[in-house]
């Protein structure tokens, strides 16, 4: 399909810079293709009454690393400022990173990451540039190793907020809690699985009282989640691989529940992509651990997921293509137009949708 089919105009004031408080006070647009009404304005705290006993929520328990670091090049001439986002741990002391200002670095350079405005108990955090690739990607070898390095990064790092937020305000201490879901357990993400940001202890208790189950999976969200599709045709786009895991216990529980008539409700596009990767042709979910680069566009046949809770996504993004595949492109264009007109808040800190699938004959 043409990428332009997934474009839309979004007023800048619809981009949320802070989350709703409390989290479950966010708005929830229920989208039922072919239903009456097709679009239903609710709030996240009404989720229990929108689901039924036996339904199973699947949440992503990845944890965002506070991996946005600011520093300066040292050791040769001027000391230009360097901004790094750590995107993948390679071993105990080495990380892949995306560098803003990478043209100022060559292999062998040393970057000293600062502690301005922070209370740091460790010494200076230096890293040597080992390799440099295209698009601002470098390999950094840190002077610290293992848990000590983790502590040094945590002391100095900010949350790696999405570009559409970071371009309008600086990350701050509040983001360390705001940009982390209540399910976060497994370190490794550079972006939050944002549909999970809407949950609270109170909402989980109400869902359990309703008879709704809750199961974790892990998909470490990578930097590719923010990249627009630049190809003119979706067939020419290549997804970045992300590591994920579906445990044997989670797979077995979901298969039992679905066999008994329960619905699988993916909380977020990351959970959906992982479940669809782990599902066989008949929709049975198998244990999985590895990388997935699944790219879902209209025409895809969903096998494992019955409902999807997700935030509002960027135009021309793989995520908007995914929701268009799930509920139908025309339906989602109407849903987004309604959300814009009705003042819904968009993107990572914004409101959410509960999507029902398009009729199978569409």
VENGI-V600436 format. One record per residue. N is the residue number from 1. OMEGA is omega as a letter, one per 30 degrees, with the letter a starting at -180 (none if undefined). D_FIRST is the distance of its C-alpha to the first C-alpha in Angstrom with 1 decimal. Layout:
BEGIN
n->N omega->OMEGA d_first->D_FIRST
n->N omega->OMEGA d_first->D_FIRST
END
This chain:
BEGIN
n->1 omega->l d_first->0.0
n->2 omega->a d_first->3.8
n->3 omega->a d_first->6.3
n->4 omega->l d_first->8.6
n->5 omega->a d_first->7.5
n->6 omega->l d_first->9.3
n->7 omega->l d_first->12.3
n->8 omega->a d_first->15.7
n->9 omega->l d_first->19.3
n->10 omega->l d_first->21.7
n->11 omega->a d_first->25.4
n->12 omega->a d_first->27.0
n->13 omega->l d_first->29.7
n->14 omega->a d_first->27.4
n->15 omega->a d_first->27.0
n->16 omega->l d_first->29.7
n->17 omega->l d_first->32.1
n->18 omega->l d_first->34.2
n->19 omega->l d_first->33.6
n->20 omega->l d_first->35.2
n->21 omega->f d_first->38.8
n->22 omega->a d_first->39.5
n->23 omega->a d_first->36.1
n->24 omega->l d_first->35.9
n->25 omega->l d_first->36.5
n->26 omega->l d_first->32.8
n->27 omega->a d_first->31.1
n->28 omega->l d_first->28.8
n->29 omega->l d_first->26.4
n->30 omega->a d_first->26.2
n->31 omega->l d_first->23.1
n->32 omega->a d_first->23.7
n->33 omega->a d_first->21.0
n->34 omega->a d_first->23.2
n->35 omega->l d_first->26.3
n->36 omega->g d_first->29.1
n->37 omega->l d_first->28.8
n->38 omega->a d_first->25.0
n->39 omega->a d_first->25.7
n->40 omega->a d_first->28.9
n->41 omega->l d_first->30.4
n->42 omega->l d_first->32.2
n->43 omega->a d_first->33.4
n->44 omega->a d_first->32.8
n->45 omega->l d_first->36.5
n->46 omega->a d_first->35.8
n->47 omega->a d_first->33.5
n->48 omega->a d_first->36.4
n->49 omega->l d_first->36.8
n->50 omega->l d_first->33.1
n->51 omega->a d_first->33.3
n->52 omega->a d_first->35.8
n->53 omega->a d_first->38.3
n->54 omega->l d_first->36.8
n->55 omega->a d_first->33.4
n->56 omega->l d_first->32.6
n->57 omega->l d_first->31.2
n->58 omega->a d_first->29.7
n->59 omega->l d_first->30.0
n->60 omega->a d_first->29.3
n->61 omega->l d_first->32.7
n->62 omega->a d_first->31.6
n->63 omega->a d_first->33.8
n->64 omega->l d_first->32.9
n->65 omega->l d_first->35.1
n->66 omega->a d_first->36.7
n->67 omega->l d_first->35.5
n->68 omega->a d_first->35.3
n->69 omega->l d_first->38.4
n->70 omega->l d_first->40.0
n->71 omega->a d_first->42.6
n->72 omega->l d_first->44.0
n->73 omega->l d_first->44.4
n->74 omega->l d_first->48.1
n->75 omega->l d_first->50.4
n->76 omega->l d_first->49.8
n->77 omega->l d_first->50.5
n->78 omega->a d_first->48.7
n->79 omega->a d_first->47.0
n->80 omega->l d_first->43.5
n->81 omega->l d_first->41.6
n->82 omega->l d_first->38.9
n->83 omega->a d_first->36.4
n->84 omega->l d_first->34.9
n->85 omega->l d_first->32.6
n->86 omega->a d_first->33.3
n->87 omega->l d_first->30.3
n->88 omega->l d_first->31.7
n->89 omega->l d_first->35.3
n->90 omega->l d_first->36.3
n->91 omega->a d_first->39.9
n->92 omega->a d_first->42.8
n->93 omega->a d_first->42.8
n->94 omega->l d_first->39.6
n->95 omega->l d_first->36.2
n->96 omega->a d_first->33.0
n->97 omega->l d_first->32.4
n->98 omega->a d_first->30.3
n->99 omega->l d_first->32.7
n->100 omega->a d_first->32.7
n->101 omega->a d_first->35.1
n->102 omega->l d_first->34.5
n->103 omega->a d_first->35.7
n->104 omega->a d_first->39.1
n->105 omega->l d_first->39.3
n->106 omega->l d_first->40.2
n->107 omega->a d_first->41.0
n->108 omega->l d_first->44.4
n->109 omega->l d_first->44.2
n->110 omega->l d_first->45.3
n->111 omega->l d_first->43.6
n->112 omega->a d_first->45.8
n->113 omega->a d_first->44.1
n->114 omega->l d_first->46.1
n->115 omega->a d_first->47.6
n->116 omega->l d_first->48.1
n->117 omega->a d_first->48.5
n->118 omega->l d_first->48.3
n->119 omega->a d_first->51.1
n->120 omega->a d_first->50.7
n->121 omega->l d_first->53.2
n->122 omega->a d_first->52.1
n->123 omega->a d_first->52.7
n->124 omega->a d_first->50.4
n->125 omega->l d_first->47.0
n->126 omega->l d_first->46.4
n->127 omega->l d_first->43.6
n->128 omega->l d_first->43.5
n->129 omega->a d_first->40.4
n->130 omega->a d_first->40.2
n->131 omega->l d_first->37.0
n->132 omega->a d_first->34.5
n->133 omega->l d_first->30.9
n->134 omega->l d_first->28.1
n->135 omega->l d_first->26.4
n->136 omega->a d_first->29.7
n->137 omega->l d_first->30.1
n->138 omega->l d_first->33.7
n->139 omega->a d_first->35.9
n->140 omega->l d_first->38.7
n->141 omega->a d_first->42.0
n->142 omega->l d_first->43.9
n->143 omega->l d_first->47.7
n->144 omega->a d_first->47.6
n->145 omega->l d_first->46.6
n->146 omega->a d_first->45.5
n->147 omega->l d_first->46.5
n->148 omega->l d_first->48.3
n->149 omega->l d_first->45.1
n->150 omega->l d_first->43.2
n->151 omega->a d_first->45.9
n->152 omega->l d_first->45.9
n->153 omega->a d_first->42.1
n->154 omega->a d_first->42.5
n->155 omega->a d_first->45.4
n->156 omega->a d_first->43.6
n->157 omega->l d_first->39.9
n->158 omega->l d_first->37.9
n->159 omega->a d_first->34.9
n->160 omega->a d_first->31.7
n->161 omega->l d_first->30.3
n->162 omega->a d_first->26.7
n->163 omega->a d_first->26.5
n->164 omega->l d_first->26.1
n->165 omega->a d_first->29.4
n->166 omega->l d_first->31.2
n->167 omega->a d_first->30.7
n->168 omega->l d_first->32.7
n->169 omega->l d_first->35.4
n->170 omega->l d_first->36.9
n->171 omega->l d_first->36.6
n->172 omega->a d_first->39.9
n->173 omega->a d_first->41.9
n->174 omega->a d_first->40.5
n->175 omega->l d_first->37.0
n->176 omega->l d_first->38.5
n->177 omega->a d_first->38.8
n->178 omega->a d_first->36.1
n->179 omega->l d_first->33.3
n->180 omega->l d_first->34.4
n->181 omega->l d_first->33.9
n->182 omega->a d_first->37.0
n->183 omega->a d_first->35.7
n->184 omega->a d_first->35.5
n->185 omega->a d_first->37.4
n->186 omega->a d_first->35.7
n->187 omega->l d_first->35.6
n->188 omega->a d_first->32.6
n->189 omega->l d_first->29.9
n->190 omega->l d_first->29.1
n->191 omega->a d_first->27.4
n->192 omega->l d_first->28.4
n->193 omega->a d_first->26.5
n->194 omega->l d_first->26.8
n->195 omega->l d_first->26.7
n->196 omega->a d_first->29.9
n->197 omega->a d_first->31.6
n->198 omega->a d_first->32.4
n->199 omega->l d_first->34.8
n->200 omega->l d_first->38.6
n->201 omega->a d_first->41.5
n->202 omega->a d_first->42.3
n->203 omega->l d_first->38.9
n->204 omega->l d_first->39.0
n->205 omega->l d_first->42.5
n->206 omega->l d_first->41.4
n->207 omega->l d_first->38.5
n->208 omega->l d_first->40.9
n->209 omega->l d_first->43.4
n->210 omega->a d_first->40.8
n->211 omega->l d_first->40.4
n->212 omega->l d_first->37.0
n->213 omega->a d_first->36.7
n->214 omega->a d_first->35.4
n->215 omega->l d_first->34.2
n->216 omega->l d_first->33.2
n->217 omega->a d_first->30.6
n->218 omega->l d_first->30.1
n->219 omega->a d_first->27.0
n->220 omega->a d_first->27.9
n->221 omega->a d_first->25.2
n->222 omega->a d_first->24.6
n->223 omega->l d_first->23.9
n->224 omega->a d_first->20.2
n->225 omega->a d_first->19.8
n->226 omega->a d_first->20.3
n->227 omega->l d_first->18.1
n->228 omega->l d_first->15.2
n->229 omega->a d_first->12.0
n->230 omega->l d_first->13.0
n->231 omega->l d_first->10.5
n->232 omega->l d_first->8.5
n->233 omega->a d_first->5.6
n->234 omega->l d_first->5.5
n->235 omega->a d_first->7.1
n->236 omega->a d_first->9.8
n->237 omega->l d_first->10.9
n->238 omega->a d_first->14.1
n->239 omega->l d_first->15.7
n->240 omega->l d_first->19.4
n->241 omega->l d_first->21.6
n->242 omega->a d_first->23.9
n->243 omega->l d_first->27.1
n->244 omega->l d_first->27.7
n->245 omega->l d_first->30.2
n->246 omega->a d_first->30.8
n->247 omega->l d_first->34.5
n->248 omega->a d_first->36.1
n->249 omega->l d_first->37.8
n->250 omega->l d_first->34.6
n->251 omega->a d_first->32.9
n->252 omega->a d_first->36.0
n->253 omega->a d_first->36.4
n->254 omega->l d_first->32.8
n->255 omega->l d_first->33.1
n->256 omega->a d_first->36.5
n->257 omega->a d_first->35.4
n->258 omega->l d_first->32.4
n->259 omega->l d_first->34.8
n->260 omega->l d_first->37.1
n->261 omega->l d_first->34.5
n->262 omega->l d_first->33.4
n->263 omega->l d_first->29.9
n->264 omega->a d_first->28.2
n->265 omega->l d_first->27.2
n->266 omega->l d_first->25.2
n->267 omega->l d_first->26.4
n->268 omega->l d_first->23.5
n->269 omega->l d_first->20.2
n->270 omega->l d_first->22.3
n->271 omega->l d_first->24.4
n->272 omega->a d_first->21.5
n->273 omega->a d_first->19.8
n->274 omega->l d_first->23.2
n->275 omega->l d_first->24.1
n->276 omega->l d_first->21.1
n->277 omega->a d_first->21.9
n->278 omega->a d_first->25.5
n->279 omega->l d_first->25.0
n->280 omega->a d_first->25.6
n->281 omega->a d_first->24.1
n->282 omega->l d_first->26.5
n->283 omega->l d_first->25.7
n->284 omega->a d_first->28.9
n->285 omega->a d_first->28.8
n->286 omega->l d_first->30.5
n->287 omega->a d_first->32.1
n->288 omega->l d_first->29.9
n->289 omega->a d_first->30.7
n->290 omega->a d_first->28.5
n->291 omega->l d_first->25.4
n->292 omega->l d_first->21.9
n->293 omega->a d_first->18.6
n->294 omega->a d_first->16.5
n->295 omega->a d_first->12.9
n->296 omega->l d_first->11.9
n->297 omega->l d_first->8.5
n->298 omega->a d_first->8.4
n->299 omega->l d_first->10.0
n->300 omega->l d_first->12.4
n->301 omega->a d_first->16.0
n->302 omega->a d_first->18.3
n->303 omega->a d_first->21.6
n->304 omega->a d_first->23.9
n->305 omega->a d_first->23.2
n->306 omega->l d_first->24.2
n->307 omega->a d_first->24.1
n->308 omega->l d_first->22.7
n->309 omega->a d_first->24.6
n->310 omega->l d_first->22.8
n->311 omega->l d_first->23.1
n->312 omega->a d_first->21.0
n->313 omega->a d_first->18.4
n->314 omega->l d_first->17.3
n->315 omega->l d_first->14.6
n->316 omega->a d_first->11.6
n->317 omega->l d_first->13.1
n->318 omega->a d_first->12.3
n->319 omega->l d_first->14.8
n->320 omega->l d_first->13.2
n->321 omega->l d_first->10.0
n->322 omega->a d_first->12.8
n->323 omega->l d_first->14.7
n->324 omega->l d_first->11.9
n->325 omega->a d_first->11.6
n->326 omega->a d_first->15.4
n->327 omega->a d_first->16.4
n->328 omega->a d_first->13.5
n->329 omega->a d_first->11.4
n->330 omega->l d_first->13.9
n->331 omega->a d_first->16.7
n->332 omega->l d_first->15.9
n->333 omega->l d_first->15.5
n->334 omega->a d_first->18.9
n->335 omega->a d_first->20.3
n->336 omega->l d_first->19.6
n->337 omega->l d_first->21.0
n->338 omega->a d_first->24.0
n->339 omega->l d_first->24.5
n->340 omega->a d_first->24.6
n->341 omega->a d_first->27.0
n->342 omega->l d_first->29.1
n->343 omega->l d_first->29.6
n->344 omega->a d_first->27.9
n->345 omega->a d_first->27.9
n->346 omega->l d_first->24.7
n->347 omega->a d_first->23.8
n->348 omega->a d_first->26.1
n->349 omega->a d_first->29.3
n->350 omega->a d_first->27.9
n->351 omega->a d_first->27.8
n->352 omega->l d_first->25.9
n->353 omega->l d_first->24.1
n->354 omega->a d_first->24.9
n->355 omega->l d_first->22.0
n->356 omega->a d_first->22.5
n->357 omega->l d_first->19.9
n->358 omega->l d_first->18.2
n->359 omega->a d_first->20.4
n->360 omega->a d_first->19.8
n->361 omega->l d_first->19.6
n->362 omega->none d_first->16.5
END
